[in-house]
Amino acid sequence: MIESTHMDQKEFEGIAIEEWALIPQHFKESIQNVALLIEDEPSPELLEERGLEEGQTLLGIYHGIPLTQRGEGYGVGETLPDTITIFRHPIEDESMALDQSPSDAIRTIIRETLWHEVGHYFGHGEEHLREREAEDTNTFET
């Protein structure tokens, strides 16, 4: 079993904030009412809700109303923000499989996870996002 490398929480948060800030402007202009959250692990309830089995986990999750499903009434009155949550320990564990320094590997996985979850915000389904990942076109550059 590969032992994970746990990064200092503040350093991890700093990388996540930096990567969030690097989302290109033409995407940022459309991202509204979304909060970036960082948690150590997904809850057992969340894993069960997502149909994940023992040994499976999540790197991140988008929770909210995708942009493509927001109607005219969205945002009228008090509207809680959508959230993109990234999970620190699963990302750190996943970083062990990359042939990069621990900090570079964590940065890469955070970037890819944010791209994936922002894709959900824009209304893309899991299948489409997985196809983009398989094609290695899952970047903010297109």
C-alpha positions in Angstrom: 0.0 0.0 0.0 1.3 3.5 -0.9 1.6 5.8 2.0 0.0 9.2 1.3 1.8 12.5 1.7 -0.2 14.9 3.7 0.5 18.5 3.0 0.1 21.3 5.6 -3.6 22.4 5.4 -2.7 26.1 4.8 -0.4 25.1 1.9 -3.1 23.0 0.4 -5.7 25.8 0.7 -3.2 28.2 -0.8 -2.7 26.0 -3.9 -6.5 25.6 -4.2 -7.1 29.3 -4.0 -4.3 30.0 -6.6 -5.8 27.4 -9.0 -9.3 28.9 -8.5 -7.8 32.3 -9.4 -6.2 30.9 -12.5 -9.6 30.0 -14.1 -9.5 32.1 -17.3 -11.5 35.3 -17.3 -14.0 34.2 -20.0 -15.1 31.4 -17.7 -15.0 33.5 -14.5 -17.3 36.0 -16.0 -20.0 33.3 -16.1 -19.3 31.8 -12.7 -21.7 33.5 -10.3 -22.8 32.6 -6.8 -20.3 29.8 -6.3 -18.2 29.2 -3.2 -15.1 27.1 -3.2 -14.9 24.8 -0.1 -12.1 22.5 1.1 -12.8 19.5 3.3 -10.6 16.7 4.4 -12.8 13.8 3.3 -16.2 13.3 1.7 -18.7 12.1 4.3 -19.8 8.4 4.3 -23.3 9.7 3.5 -22.1 11.5 0.4 -20.2 8.5 -0.8 -23.3 6.3 -0.3 -25.5 9.0 -2.0 -23.2 8.9 -5.0 -23.2 5.1 -5.2 -19.6 4.7 -4.4 -18.4 1.4 -2.9 -15.8 0.8 -0.2 -12.4 1.9 -1.4 -13.8 4.5 -3.8 -13.9 8.2 -3.0 -14.4 11.6 -4.5 -11.8 14.3 -5.3 -14.4 17.0 -5.5 -18.1 17.6 -6.0 -20.3 20.4 -7.4 -23.5 21.0 -5.5 -26.0 23.5 -6.9 -28.1 24.4 -9.9 -26.1 24.2 -13.1 -26.0 27.4 -15.2 -28.0 25.7 -17.9 -30.9 25.0 -15.5 -31.2 28.4 -13.9 -34.4 30.1 -14.8 -35.6 33.7 -14.7 -36.3 33.4 -11.0 -32.9 32.2 -10.0 -31.2 34.6 -7.6 -34.5 36.5 -6.7 -34.4 36.9 -3.0 -31.9 35.1 -0.9 -30.1 32.4 -2.8 -27.5 30.3 -1.1 -24.4 29.9 -3.2 -23.6 26.8 -5.2 -20.5 25.0 -3.9 -17.5 23.3 -5.4 -15.9 21.2 -2.7 -12.5 19.6 -3.1 -11.4 16.9 -0.7 -7.9 17.3 0.6 -7.0 13.7 1.7 -8.2 11.9 -1.4 -6.3 14.4 -3.6 -3.2 13.9 -1.5 -3.6 10.2 -1.8 -4.1 10.4 -5.6 -1.0 12.6 -6.0 1.2 9.7 -5.0 0.4 8.1 -8.4 1.8 11.0 -10.4 5.5 11.3 -11.4 5.8 14.8 -10.0 6.9 16.4 -6.8 4.2 16.1 -4.2 3.3 19.8 -4.4 3.2 19.8 -8.2 1.1 16.6 -8.2 -1.4 18.1 -5.7 -1.6 21.3 -7.8 -2.3 19.2 -11.0 -5.0 17.2 -9.3 -6.6 20.3 -7.8 -6.6 22.0 -11.2 -8.2 18.9 -12.9 -10.7 18.5 -10.1 -11.7 22.2 -10.3 -12.0 21.9 -14.1 -14.3 18.9 -13.7 -16.5 20.5 -11.1 -16.7 23.8 -13.0 -17.8 21.7 -16.0 -20.7 20.5 -13.9 -21.5 24.1 -13.0 -21.8 24.8 -16.8 -24.2 21.9 -17.2 -21.9 19.2 -18.5 -22.7 15.7 -17.4 -20.3 13.1 -16.0 -20.0 11.2 -19.3 -19.1 14.3 -21.3 -16.5 15.4 -18.7 -15.0 11.9 -18.6 -14.7 11.9 -22.4 -12.9 15.2 -22.3 -10.6 13.8 -19.7 -9.9 10.7 -21.8 -9.1 13.0 -24.8 -6.9 15.2 -22.6 -9.0 18.2 -23.5 -10.0 19.0 -20.0 -8.4 22.3 -19.7 -9.6 25.9 -19.3 -7.8 26.8 -22.6 -10.7 25.9 -24.9 
